[in-house]
Amino acid sequence: MAASTAAASLPQSDRPDSSFLGHPKGLAYLAFTEAWERFSYYGMISLLVLYMVNQLLLPGHIEHIVGFQGFRAAMERLFGPLSTQALASQLFGLYAGFVYFTPVIGGWIGDRWIGQRNAVVAGALSMSGGHVAMAFDESFLLALLLLIVGSGLLKGNISAQVGGLYAANDEARRTRAFAIFSTGINFGAVLGPLFCGFLGARYGWHIGFGAAALLMLGALATYLRGFRHLPAKVAQRGLQSGPASAEDRRIVVALLVVMAVTVLAQIAYYQLANVHPVWLQDHANLDAFGFQIPIPWFYSIDPLVSILCVPVLFALWNRQARVGREPTLLTKIAIGSSICGAANLVLVAAIILSPGRVLWVWPVLYCTIQGVGFMYFWPSLLALVSKAAPPKINATMMGVSFLTLFVGNNLIGRLGAFYEQMTPSAFWTMHAAIGVTGGILIMMFRGKLERSLALPPAG
């Protein structure tokens, strides 16, 4: 039934089509849409913490933010008094977390109400408005709200459409499709910080944020161009309202367990966008042969590595598959979590071995290892959810998968608030332990999870 449902959702012209790297043409439009969207998102977010710490949250600016006095009071009632750095960390965590919480609601809207394609269009428009609002101090909170709402409509629905291009039993192509899709994410994540970071450093923060708005409009134009090649999975109310079977409930519970453990990988990975820029500003020597490396550029390294390692990983996995040894999706998630955790030990080693400021080579290595870890755990999680989630709630479950980022980013915001109270080596050691623990937990319960998800056992 799942296979027939997936096939029925495909545009007629795309069902036999393998014109884009051996995949349906719709994958190209989805990947490039996501590349533009991530270009704008990561361009903005690479500036966000430094913008808050160095300008927005300082006297002379913070008073201009509409509604911020009450917002800060509410945060300090929850978390206690917050320094400028702690306030920026907590605010970053809340924003980045809710960007990945609202896809649950957006996926539900796409599944039950307006359809996945319309939800993506509405999300792109809202995010464009958010980036425009970010260009002004006064509308900072409104900008975050628009970006959160827009991301909710776009993220879960566009990811579900990737899986919707393939039959349920086409696991190999689906997994590689999500790796290609994630390459689009990383392409945007590479160029966004470079482009917006350069504009922000040269012409001011708001110019960088304004450029992100134009990039988001590019994402919308790309998506509309490929509209007819995408799965039109419109709400089917009768099918959606039926009770879930016992098998469906078992699968959903198992997926939620995997997602919960994956939060640990998110914590080990995403601190590079929150505390890492502040740590670089305070403790790193960024002079590379007479050139001062802009801090936002470090946020481009791990996605660049992710792009470059895709053909290497494909070759490795294909070779392993030929002898029946390719890691299962769960094993890949465990490997990725462990790699992301171990990357933090690079910073610990740098701190121990460097008598003064840490040379820029060390954080480059840290970001490089994180890029490899990302390509193991994140595409594998999306492929797992797309394959195993019941068809009636597939987009909703794709949205739920982004809850790992909601929880993870809120936790890195909270953990980042303790950065000033810990030594840097202890702070990064803690994150190493968190990531490695995630890998260990997945491997401990892998067999039981694979049985619950009706996946073939590991070879």
NUKOL-23999 format. One record per residue (C-alpha): residue in three letters; x, y, z. Coordinates in Angstrom, 3 decimals, always signed. Layout:
% NUKOL-23999
{pt 'Ala' {X Y Z}}
...
END
This chain:
% NUKOL-23999
{pt 'Met' {+0.000 +0.000 +0.000}}
{pt 'Ala' {+2.846 +2.404 +0.858}}
{pt 'Ala' {+4.485 +1.813 -2.493}}
{pt 'Ser' {+1.295 +2.421 -4.418}}
{pt 'Thr' {+0.537 +5.547 -2.410}}
{pt 'Ala' {+4.012 +6.967 -3.102}}
{pt 'Ala' {+3.806 +6.150 -6.769}}
{pt 'Ala' {+0.372 +7.698 -7.120}}
{pt 'Ser' {+1.636 +10.971 -5.670}}
{pt 'Leu' {+4.307 +11.388 -8.346}}
{pt 'Pro' {+3.785 +13.531 -11.416}}
{pt 'Gln' {+3.217 +11.237 -14.368}}
{pt 'Ser' {+6.242 +12.641 -16.171}}
{pt 'Asp' {+8.546 +11.884 -13.248}}
{pt 'Arg' {+7.627 +8.306 -12.397}}
{pt 'Pro' {+10.070 +6.697 -14.862}}
{pt 'Asp' {+12.346 +9.750 -15.089}}
{pt 'Ser' {+15.975 +9.479 -14.007}}
{pt 'Ser' {+17.255 +12.580 -15.742}}
{pt 'Phe' {+18.974 +14.209 -12.740}}
{pt 'Leu' {+21.983 +12.166 -11.645}}
{pt 'Gly' {+19.891 +9.018 -12.010}}
{pt 'His' {+17.018 +10.545 -10.031}}
{pt 'Pro' {+13.691 +12.204 -10.915}}
{pt 'Lys' {+13.851 +15.764 -12.226}}
{pt 'Gly' {+11.845 +16.964 -9.224}}
{pt 'Leu' {+14.813 +16.214 -6.962}}
{pt 'Ala' {+16.847 +18.876 -8.772}}
{pt 'Tyr' {+14.260 +21.575 -8.077}}
{pt 'Leu' {+13.883 +20.508 -4.445}}
{pt 'Ala' {+17.658 +20.421 -3.899}}
{pt 'Phe' {+18.243 +23.822 -5.516}}
{pt 'Thr' {+15.299 +25.370 -3.649}}
{pt 'Glu' {+16.780 +24.124 -0.407}}
{pt 'Ala' {+20.206 +25.419 -1.452}}
{pt 'Trp' {+18.847 +28.960 -1.929}}
{pt 'Glu' {+16.828 +28.774 +1.292}}
{pt 'Arg' {+19.825 +27.561 +3.294}}
{pt 'Phe' {+21.987 +30.185 +1.558}}
{pt 'Ser' {+19.766 +32.849 +3.110}}
{pt 'Tyr' {+19.303 +31.083 +6.465}}
{pt 'Tyr' {+22.951 +30.312 +7.146}}
{pt 'Gly' {+24.029 +33.688 +5.815}}
{pt 'Met' {+21.802 +35.323 +8.403}}
{pt 'Ile' {+22.574 +32.945 +11.246}}
{pt 'Ser' {+26.345 +33.236 +10.767}}
{pt 'Leu' {+25.967 +36.918 +11.689}}
{pt 'Leu' {+23.315 +36.555 +14.376}}
{pt 'Val' {+25.266 +35.851 +17.588}}
{pt 'Leu' {+28.069 +38.289 +16.785}}
{pt 'Tyr' {+25.471 +40.917 +15.816}}
{pt 'Met' {+23.674 +40.486 +19.132}}
{pt 'Val' {+26.851 +40.438 +21.250}}
{pt 'Asn' {+28.628 +43.312 +19.498}}
{pt 'Gln' {+25.713 +45.636 +18.680}}
{pt 'Leu' {+22.034 +44.767 +19.046}}
{pt 'Leu' {+21.998 +43.855 +22.745}}
{pt 'Leu' {+24.219 +46.756 +23.810}}
{pt 'Pro' {+22.971 +50.113 +25.164}}
{pt 'Gly' {+21.957 +52.416 +22.346}}
{pt 'His' {+20.417 +49.600 +20.321}}
{pt 'Ile' {+18.599 +47.225 +22.647}}
{pt 'Glu' {+16.162 +49.977 +23.654}}
{pt 'His' {+14.934 +50.268 +20.051}}
{pt 'Ile' {+13.735 +46.648 +19.726}}
{pt 'Val' {+9.931 +46.674 +19.877}}
{pt 'Gly' {+8.702 +44.483 +22.743}}
{pt 'Phe' {+12.153 +43.385 +23.883}}
{pt 'Gln' {+11.933 +44.695 +27.446}}
{pt 'Gly' {+9.027 +42.401 +28.269}}
{pt 'Phe' {+10.603 +39.528 +26.317}}
{pt 'Arg' {+13.868 +39.809 +28.255}}
{pt 'Ala' {+12.012 +39.987 +31.563}}
{pt 'Ala' {+10.196 +36.751 +30.706}}
{pt 'Met' {+13.476 +35.033 +29.802}}
{pt 'Glu' {+15.163 +36.122 +33.020}}
{pt 'Arg' {+12.207 +34.886 +35.050}}
{pt 'Leu' {+12.850 +31.457 +33.492}}
{pt 'Phe' {+16.653 +31.394 +33.431}}
{pt 'Gly' {+17.784 +34.009 +35.948}}
{pt 'Pro' {+19.874 +37.133 +35.251}}
{pt 'Leu' {+21.630 +36.931 +31.875}}
{pt 'Ser' {+24.800 +38.696 +30.743}}
{pt 'Thr' {+24.962 +39.974 +27.185}}
{pt 'Gln' {+26.683 +36.770 +26.005}}
{pt 'Ala' {+24.334 +34.521 +27.948}}
{pt 'Leu' {+21.304 +36.447 +26.678}}
{pt 'Ala' {+22.547 +36.138 +23.085}}
{pt 'Ser' {+23.194 +32.403 +23.555}}
{pt 'Gln' {+19.774 +31.783 +25.063}}
{pt 'Leu' {+18.025 +33.842 +22.388}}
{pt 'Phe' {+19.934 +32.045 +19.636}}
{pt 'Gly' {+18.960 +28.685 +21.102}}
{pt 'Leu' {+15.292 +29.600 +21.341}}
{pt 'Tyr' {+15.199 +30.950 +17.791}}
{pt 'Ala' {+17.148 +28.094 +16.218}}
{pt 'Gly' {+15.095 +25.618 +18.227}}
{pt 'Phe' {+11.706 +26.984 +17.226}}
{pt 'Val' {+12.804 +27.148 +13.576}}
{pt 'Tyr' {+12.871 +23.358 +13.830}}
{pt 'Phe' {+9.801 +22.963 +16.065}}
{pt 'Thr' {+7.271 +24.555 +13.759}}
{pt 'Pro' {+7.859 +22.021 +10.909}}
{pt 'Val' {+5.698 +19.642 +12.967}}
{pt 'Ile' {+2.778 +22.045 +12.633}}
{pt 'Gly' {+3.731 +22.871 +9.046}}
{pt 'Gly' {+3.839 +19.198 +8.132}}
{pt 'Trp' {+0.391 +18.673 +9.656}}
{pt 'Ile' {-0.935 +21.646 +7.652}}
{pt 'Gly' {+0.624 +20.220 +4.481}}
{pt 'Asp' {-0.742 +16.721 +5.127}}
{pt 'Arg' {-4.268 +17.686 +6.135}}
{pt 'Trp' {-5.104 +21.124 +4.800}}
{pt 'Ile' {-3.346 +23.022 +2.011}}
{pt 'Gly' {-1.042 +20.361 +0.529}}
{pt 'Gln' {+2.727 +20.185 +0.666}}
{pt 'Arg' {+3.457 +22.332 -2.394}}
{pt 'Asn' {+1.283 +25.249 -1.253}}
{pt 'Ala' {+2.777 +25.038 +2.239}}
{pt 'Val' {+6.295 +25.428 +0.829}}
{pt 'Val' {+5.280 +28.506 -1.185}}
{pt 'Ala' {+3.644 +30.138 +1.853}}
{pt 'Gly' {+6.701 +29.340 +3.959}}
{pt 'Ala' {+9.083 +30.897 +1.449}}
{pt 'Leu' {+7.037 +34.115 +1.386}}
{pt 'Ser' {+7.015 +34.331 +5.195}}
{pt 'Met' {+10.757 +33.740 +5.414}}
{pt 'Ser' {+11.418 +36.433 +2.787}}
{pt 'Gly' {+9.466 +38.896 +4.911}}
{pt 'Gly' {+11.421 +37.820 +7.984}}
{pt 'His' {+14.765 +38.506 +6.354}}
{pt 'Val' {+13.569 +41.966 +5.282}}
{pt 'Ala' {+12.450 +42.712 +8.847}}
{pt 'Met' {+15.851 +41.547 +10.168}}
{pt 'Ala' {+17.453 +44.529 +8.423}}
{pt 'Phe' {+16.014 +46.874 +11.116}}
{pt 'Asp' {+16.665 +46.894 +14.876}}
{pt 'Glu' {+13.061 +47.776 +15.690}}
{pt 'Ser' {+11.549 +44.722 +13.965}}
{pt 'Phe' {+14.049 +42.149 +15.284}}
{pt 'Leu' {+11.503 +40.069 +17.212}}
{pt 'Leu' {+9.007 +40.255 +14.328}}
{pt 'Ala' {+11.746 +39.053 +11.988}}
{pt 'Leu' {+12.427 +36.017 +14.155}}
{pt 'Leu' {+8.704 +35.230 +14.316}}
{pt 'Leu' {+8.267 +35.397 +10.524}}
{pt 'Leu' {+11.324 +33.222 +9.986}}
{pt 'Ile' {+10.090 +30.655 +12.504}}
{pt 'Val' {+6.617 +30.464 +10.928}}
{pt 'Gly' {+8.017 +30.301 +7.395}}
{pt 'Ser' {+10.494 +27.580 +8.253}}
{pt 'Gly' {+7.694 +25.567 +9.813}}
{pt 'Leu' {+5.706 +25.581 +6.593}}
{pt 'Leu' {+8.692 +24.910 +4.356}}
{pt 'Lys' {+11.004 +22.435 +6.088}}
{pt 'Gly' {+8.887 +19.351 +6.785}}
{pt 'Asn' {+6.922 +19.604 +3.547}}
{pt 'Ile' {+9.887 +19.989 +1.213}}
{pt 'Ser' {+11.707 +17.089 +2.898}}
{pt 'Ala' {+8.614 +14.892 +2.602}}
{pt 'Gln' {+8.474 +15.647 -1.116}}
{pt 'Val' {+11.982 +14.233 -1.554}}
{pt 'Gly' {+10.837 +10.897 -0.154}}
{pt 'Gly' {+7.606 +11.157 -2.170}}
{pt 'Leu' {+9.581 +10.923 -5.415}}
{pt 'Tyr' {+10.391 +7.241 -4.739}}
{pt 'Ala' {+8.519 +4.020 -4.189}}
{pt 'Ala' {+8.582 +2.730 -0.621}}
{pt 'Asn' {+10.910 -0.169 -1.473}}
{pt 'Asp' {+13.481 +2.012 -3.283}}
{pt 'Glu' {+15.646 +2.484 -0.170}}
{pt 'Ala' {+19.029 +2.804 -1.884}}
{pt 'Arg' {+17.983 +5.636 -4.211}}
{pt 'Arg' {+15.987 +7.360 -1.463}}
{pt 'Thr' {+18.996 +7.397 +0.889}}
{pt 'Arg' {+21.226 +8.805 -1.837}}
{pt 'Ala' {+18.519 +11.302 -2.791}}
{pt 'Phe' {+18.549 +12.681 +0.741}}
{pt 'Ala' {+22.336 +12.884 +0.570}}
{pt 'Ile' {+21.996 +14.905 -2.669}}
{pt 'Phe' {+19.287 +17.018 -1.014}}
{pt 'Ser' {+21.587 +17.582 +1.970}}
{pt 'Thr' {+24.307 +18.619 -0.463}}
{pt 'Gly' {+21.962 +21.402 -1.558}}
{pt 'Ile' {+21.662 +22.380 +2.105}}
{pt 'Asn' {+25.426 +22.403 +2.438}}
{pt 'Phe' {+25.952 +24.313 -0.814}}
{pt 'Gly' {+23.841 +27.130 +0.602}}
{pt 'Ala' {+25.485 +26.792 +4.005}}
{pt 'Val' {+28.905 +27.283 +2.411}}
{pt 'Leu' {+28.072 +30.344 +0.326}}
{pt 'Gly' {+25.658 +32.042 +2.753}}
{pt 'Pro' {+28.189 +32.825 +5.509}}
{pt 'Leu' {+30.832 +33.803 +2.931}}
{pt 'Phe' {+28.528 +36.180 +1.058}}
{pt 'Cys' {+26.470 +37.629 +3.916}}
{pt 'Gly' {+29.481 +37.558 +6.256}}
{pt 'Phe' {+31.496 +39.627 +3.777}}
{pt 'Leu' {+28.655 +42.131 +3.297}}
{pt 'Gly' {+28.058 +42.355 +7.039}}
{pt 'Ala' {+31.738 +42.946 +7.804}}
{pt 'Arg' {+32.284 +45.406 +4.954}}
{pt 'Tyr' {+28.995 +47.339 +4.808}}
{pt 'Gly' {+27.246 +46.651 +8.109}}
{pt 'Trp' {+25.057 +43.994 +9.704}}
{pt 'His' {+21.807 +45.108 +8.086}}
{pt 'Ile' {+23.205 +44.906 +4.560}}
{pt 'Gly' {+24.110 +41.280 +5.224}}
{pt 'Phe' {+20.616 +40.564 +6.515}}
{pt 'Gly' {+19.032 +42.335 +3.541}}
{pt 'Ala' {+21.017 +40.153 +1.133}}
{pt 'Ala' {+19.548 +37.088 +2.848}}
{pt 'Ala' {+16.057 +38.318 +1.880}}
{pt 'Leu' {+17.002 +38.393 -1.816}}
{pt 'Leu' {+18.425 +34.888 -1.576}}
{pt 'Met' {+15.176 +33.622 -0.069}}
{pt 'Leu' {+13.248 +35.045 -3.013}}
{pt 'Gly' {+15.606 +33.051 -5.237}}
{pt 'Ala' {+14.503 +29.903 -3.415}}
{pt 'Leu' {+10.847 +30.729 -4.074}}
{pt 'Ala' {+11.485 +31.379 -7.777}}
{pt 'Thr' {+13.313 +28.045 -8.133}}
{pt 'Tyr' {+10.512 +26.125 -6.439}}
{pt 'Leu' {+7.803 +27.703 -8.579}}
{pt 'Arg' {+9.806 +26.902 -11.723}}
{pt 'Gly' {+9.775 +23.188 -10.844}}
{pt 'Phe' {+6.248 +23.108 -9.401}}
{pt 'Arg' {+4.830 +20.646 -11.946}}
{pt 'His' {+7.614 +18.112 -11.361}}
{pt 'Leu' {+6.914 +17.769 -7.628}}
{pt 'Pro' {+4.693 +15.324 -5.738}}
{pt 'Ala' {+1.190 +16.750 -5.308}}
{pt 'Lys' {+0.286 +15.005 -2.076}}
{pt 'Val' {-2.958 +16.843 -1.297}}
{pt 'Ala' {-4.815 +16.124 +1.926}}
{pt 'Gln' {-6.869 +12.915 +1.874}}
{pt 'Arg' {-9.215 +13.481 +4.768}}
{pt 'Gly' {-10.802 +10.076 +4.856}}
{pt 'Leu' {-7.436 +8.339 +4.862}}
{pt 'Gln' {-5.956 +10.739 +7.390}}
{pt 'Ser' {-8.784 +10.430 +9.888}}
{pt 'Gly' {-8.683 +6.633 +10.155}}
{pt 'Pro' {-7.271 +5.110 +13.350}}
{pt 'Ala' {-3.617 +4.122 +13.366}}
{pt 'Ser' {-2.869 +0.413 +13.313}}
{pt 'Ala' {-0.806 -1.312 +15.997}}
{pt 'Glu' {+2.059 -1.593 +13.508}}
{pt 'Asp' {+1.872 +2.132 +12.746}}
{pt 'Arg' {+1.996 +2.960 +16.448}}
{pt 'Arg' {+4.999 +0.677 +16.980}}
{pt 'Ile' {+6.862 +2.302 +14.095}}
{pt 'Val' {+6.099 +5.816 +15.325}}
{pt 'Val' {+7.333 +4.996 +18.833}}
{pt 'Ala' {+10.563 +3.512 +17.457}}
{pt 'Leu' {+11.145 +6.567 +15.259}}
{pt 'Leu' {+10.597 +8.858 +18.238}}
{pt 'Val' {+13.201 +6.916 +20.216}}
{pt 'Val' {+15.743 +7.296 +17.398}}
{pt 'Met' {+14.959 +11.000 +17.121}}
{pt 'Ala' {+15.371 +11.473 +20.872}}
{pt 'Val' {+18.833 +9.917 +20.842}}
{pt 'Thr' {+19.763 +11.980 +17.771}}
{pt 'Val' {+19.321 +15.111 +19.903}}
{pt 'Leu' {+22.720 +14.279 +21.379}}
{pt 'Ala' {+24.323 +14.469 +17.937}}
{pt 'Gln' {+22.629 +17.818 +17.352}}
{pt 'Ile' {+24.077 +19.219 +20.586}}
{pt 'Ala' {+27.593 +18.066 +19.709}}
{pt 'Tyr' {+27.289 +19.543 +16.194}}
{pt 'Tyr' {+25.349 +22.820 +16.410}}
{pt 'Gln' {+27.355 +24.529 +19.138}}
{pt 'Leu' {+29.616 +25.607 +16.267}}
{pt 'Ala' {+26.988 +28.245 +15.396}}
{pt 'Asn' {+26.437 +29.536 +18.928}}
{pt 'Val' {+29.395 +29.560 +21.321}}
{pt 'His' {+32.069 +28.686 +18.766}}
{pt 'Pro' {+32.060 +32.166 +17.118}}
{pt 'Val' {+32.385 +33.804 +20.550}}
{pt 'Trp' {+35.196 +31.400 +21.480}}
{pt 'Leu' {+36.967 +32.227 +18.206}}
{pt 'Gln' {+36.653 +35.941 +18.921}}
{pt 'Asp' {+38.163 +35.539 +22.389}}
{pt 'His' {+40.719 +32.745 +21.998}}
{pt 'Ala' {+41.732 +32.178 +18.358}}
{pt 'Asn' {+44.493 +33.643 +16.216}}
{pt 'Leu' {+42.752 +34.138 +12.866}}
{pt 'Asp' {+45.713 +35.662 +11.028}}
{pt 'Ala' {+46.321 +33.349 +8.050}}
{pt 'Phe' {+49.433 +34.536 +6.202}}
{pt 'Gly' {+48.531 +38.175 +6.745}}
{pt 'Phe' {+44.790 +37.746 +6.063}}
{pt 'Gln' {+42.374 +38.072 +8.979}}
{pt 'Ile' {+39.772 +35.352 +8.501}}
{pt 'Pro' {+36.225 +36.673 +9.150}}
{pt 'Ile' {+34.632 +34.637 +11.912}}
{pt 'Pro' {+31.396 +33.912 +9.944}}
{pt 'Trp' {+33.509 +32.159 +7.295}}
{pt 'Phe' {+34.225 +29.319 +9.709}}
{pt 'Tyr' {+30.545 +28.464 +9.470}}
{pt 'Ser' {+31.120 +27.654 +5.780}}
{pt 'Ile' {+33.780 +25.023 +6.377}}
{pt 'Asp' {+31.754 +22.085 +7.642}}
{pt 'Pro' {+29.102 +22.298 +4.876}}
{pt 'Leu' {+31.875 +22.610 +2.259}}
{pt 'Val' {+33.445 +19.446 +3.629}}
{pt 'Ser' {+30.029 +17.772 +3.587}}
{pt 'Ile' {+29.716 +18.554 -0.124}}
{pt 'Leu' {+33.202 +17.316 -0.931}}
{pt 'Cys' {+32.786 +14.077 +0.996}}
{pt 'Val' {+29.514 +13.080 -0.749}}
{pt 'Pro' {+31.194 +11.313 -3.707}}
{pt 'Val' {+33.689 +9.729 -1.319}}
{pt 'Leu' {+30.921 +8.424 +0.940}}
{pt 'Phe' {+28.873 +7.236 -2.046}}
{pt 'Ala' {+31.884 +5.304 -3.342}}
{pt 'Leu' {+32.527 +3.866 +0.118}}
{pt 'Trp' {+28.904 +2.852 +0.662}}
{pt 'Asn' {+28.627 +1.363 -2.839}}
{pt 'Arg' {+31.759 -0.668 -2.255}}
{pt 'Gln' {+30.463 -1.856 +1.096}}
{pt 'Ala' {+27.065 -2.663 -0.455}}
{pt 'Arg' {+28.667 -4.901 -3.091}}
{pt 'Val' {+30.008 -7.153 -0.350}}
{pt 'Gly' {+26.925 -6.823 +1.870}}
{pt 'Arg' {+28.650 -4.618 +4.441}}
{pt 'Glu' {+27.092 -1.184 +3.937}}
{pt 'Pro' {+26.107 +0.201 +7.366}}
{pt 'Thr' {+22.405 +0.347 +8.079}}
{pt 'Leu' {+20.716 +3.729 +8.459}}
{pt 'Leu' {+20.822 +3.367 +12.240}}
{pt 'Thr' {+24.521 +2.505 +12.182}}
{pt 'Lys' {+25.242 +5.552 +10.025}}
{pt 'Ile' {+23.402 +7.713 +12.565}}
{pt 'Ala' {+25.528 +6.229 +15.360}}
{pt 'Ile' {+28.745 +6.817 +13.408}}
{pt 'Gly' {+27.762 +10.421 +12.685}}
{pt 'Ser' {+26.925 +11.163 +16.306}}
{pt 'Ser' {+30.264 +9.778 +17.450}}
{pt 'Ile' {+32.199 +11.751 +14.824}}
{pt 'Cys' {+30.485 +15.002 +15.816}}
{pt 'Gly' {+31.274 +14.328 +19.452}}
{pt 'Ala' {+34.914 +13.502 +18.734}}
{pt 'Ala' {+35.323 +16.737 +16.739}}
{pt 'Asn' {+35.013 +18.703 +19.975}}
{pt 'Leu' {+38.139 +16.980 +21.268}}
{pt 'Val' {+40.081 +18.828 +18.562}}
{pt 'Leu' {+39.325 +22.093 +20.342}}
{pt 'Val' {+40.276 +20.544 +23.668}}
{pt 'Ala' {+43.623 +19.425 +22.214}}
{pt 'Ala' {+44.181 +22.872 +20.708}}
{pt 'Ile' {+43.589 +24.561 +24.064}}
{pt 'Ile' {+45.968 +22.182 +25.848}}
{pt 'Leu' {+48.730 +22.435 +23.242}}
{pt 'Ser' {+48.506 +26.183 +22.560}}
{pt 'Pro' {+50.154 +28.497 +25.134}}
{pt 'Gly' {+48.369 +31.610 +23.818}}
{pt 'Arg' {+45.687 +32.118 +21.196}}
{pt 'Val' {+44.761 +28.978 +19.276}}
{pt 'Leu' {+45.988 +28.984 +15.666}}
{pt 'Trp' {+43.207 +29.078 +13.059}}
{pt 'Val' {+44.186 +25.608 +11.780}}
{pt 'Trp' {+42.587 +23.939 +14.822}}
{pt 'Pro' {+39.066 +25.353 +14.416}}
{pt 'Val' {+39.300 +24.599 +10.677}}
{pt 'Leu' {+40.004 +20.952 +11.566}}
{pt 'Tyr' {+37.127 +20.980 +14.078}}
{pt 'Cys' {+34.696 +22.245 +11.448}}
{pt 'Thr' {+36.038 +19.759 +8.880}}
{pt 'Ile' {+35.344 +16.756 +11.106}}
{pt 'Gln' {+31.884 +18.090 +11.936}}
{pt 'Gly' {+31.108 +18.202 +8.206}}
{pt 'Val' {+31.836 +14.484 +7.841}}
{pt 'Gly' {+29.744 +13.635 +10.885}}
{pt 'Phe' {+26.787 +15.626 +9.572}}
{pt 'Met' {+26.693 +13.651 +6.311}}
{pt 'Tyr' {+26.519 +10.420 +8.264}}
{pt 'Phe' {+23.750 +11.206 +10.719}}
{pt 'Trp' {+21.393 +13.791 +9.190}}
{pt 'Pro' {+20.617 +12.392 +5.696}}
{pt 'Ser' {+20.345 +8.951 +7.281}}
{pt 'Leu' {+17.774 +10.180 +9.801}}
{pt 'Leu' {+15.669 +11.807 +7.070}}
{pt 'Ala' {+15.872 +8.693 +4.894}}
{pt 'Leu' {+14.871 +6.506 +7.841}}
{pt 'Val' {+11.818 +8.625 +8.627}}
{pt 'Ser' {+10.807 +8.871 +4.972}}
{pt 'Lys' {+11.061 +5.088 +4.536}}
{pt 'Ala' {+9.504 +3.906 +7.781}}
{pt 'Ala' {+6.878 +6.528 +8.708}}
{pt 'Pro' {+3.281 +5.516 +7.901}}
{pt 'Pro' {+2.101 +7.103 +4.606}}
{pt 'Lys' {-0.859 +8.817 +6.285}}
{pt 'Ile' {+1.436 +10.977 +8.432}}
{pt 'Asn' {+4.662 +10.945 +6.444}}
{pt 'Ala' {+5.051 +14.729 +6.124}}
{pt 'Thr' {+4.025 +15.172 +9.756}}
{pt 'Met' {+6.705 +12.707 +10.878}}
{pt 'Met' {+9.265 +14.469 +8.700}}
{pt 'Gly' {+8.291 +17.597 +10.604}}
{pt 'Val' {+8.639 +15.717 +13.885}}
{pt 'Ser' {+12.180 +14.729 +12.878}}
{pt 'Phe' {+13.072 +18.417 +13.053}}
{pt 'Leu' {+12.121 +18.334 +16.737}}
{pt 'Thr' {+15.597 +16.920 +17.312}}
{pt 'Leu' {+16.872 +20.309 +16.166}}
{pt 'Phe' {+14.306 +22.141 +18.293}}
{pt 'Val' {+15.348 +20.310 +21.438}}
{pt 'Gly' {+19.029 +20.285 +20.500}}
{pt 'Asn' {+19.220 +24.004 +19.759}}
{pt 'Asn' {+17.351 +24.933 +22.917}}
{pt 'Leu' {+19.799 +22.799 +24.860}}
{pt 'Ile' {+22.856 +24.324 +23.200}}
{pt 'Gly' {+21.429 +27.730 +24.032}}
{pt 'Arg' {+21.075 +26.698 +27.658}}
{pt 'Leu' {+24.492 +25.019 +27.756}}
{pt 'Gly' {+26.030 +28.024 +26.019}}
{pt 'Ala' {+24.818 +30.220 +28.859}}
{pt 'Phe' {+27.268 +28.296 +31.115}}
{pt 'Tyr' {+30.225 +28.985 +28.826}}
{pt 'Glu' {+31.448 +31.917 +30.937}}
{pt 'Gln' {+31.268 +29.763 +34.087}}
{pt 'Met' {+33.417 +26.887 +32.741}}
{pt 'Thr' {+36.904 +26.595 +31.338}}
{pt 'Pro' {+36.900 +26.291 +27.529}}
{pt 'Ser' {+38.464 +22.816 +27.687}}
{pt 'Ala' {+35.756 +21.588 +30.080}}
{pt 'Phe' {+33.037 +23.129 +27.909}}
{pt 'Trp' {+34.167 +21.360 +24.724}}
{pt 'Thr' {+34.908 +18.083 +26.549}}
{pt 'Met' {+31.297 +18.071 +27.753}}
{pt 'His' {+30.075 +18.340 +24.150}}
{pt 'Ala' {+32.395 +15.549 +23.052}}
{pt 'Ala' {+30.934 +13.249 +25.692}}
{pt 'Ile' {+27.375 +14.132 +24.669}}
{pt 'Gly' {+27.927 +13.226 +20.997}}
{pt 'Val' {+29.753 +9.960 +21.678}}
{pt 'Thr' {+27.033 +8.930 +24.134}}
{pt 'Gly' {+24.469 +9.282 +21.338}}
{pt 'Gly' {+26.438 +6.901 +19.125}}
{pt 'Ile' {+26.778 +4.347 +21.916}}
{pt 'Leu' {+23.048 +4.401 +22.716}}
{pt 'Ile' {+22.045 +3.829 +19.081}}
{pt 'Met' {+24.361 +0.832 +18.778}}
{pt 'Met' {+23.169 -0.617 +22.084}}
{pt 'Phe' {+19.529 -0.678 +20.974}}
{pt 'Arg' {+20.020 -1.034 +17.213}}
{pt 'Gly' {+18.691 -4.580 +16.923}}
{pt 'Lys' {+15.477 -3.872 +18.797}}
{pt 'Leu' {+14.879 -0.651 +16.876}}
{pt 'Glu' {+15.408 -2.349 +13.512}}
{pt 'Arg' {+12.871 -5.030 +14.421}}
{pt 'Ser' {+10.338 -2.409 +15.512}}
{pt 'Leu' {+10.823 -0.486 +12.264}}
{pt 'Ala' {+10.636 -3.687 +10.179}}
{pt 'Leu' {+14.108 -2.971 +8.782}}
{pt 'Pro' {+16.461 -5.716 +7.581}}
{pt 'Pro' {+18.974 -6.638 +10.297}}
{pt 'Ala' {+22.560 -5.487 +10.090}}
{pt 'Gly' {+24.869 -7.700 +8.075}}
END
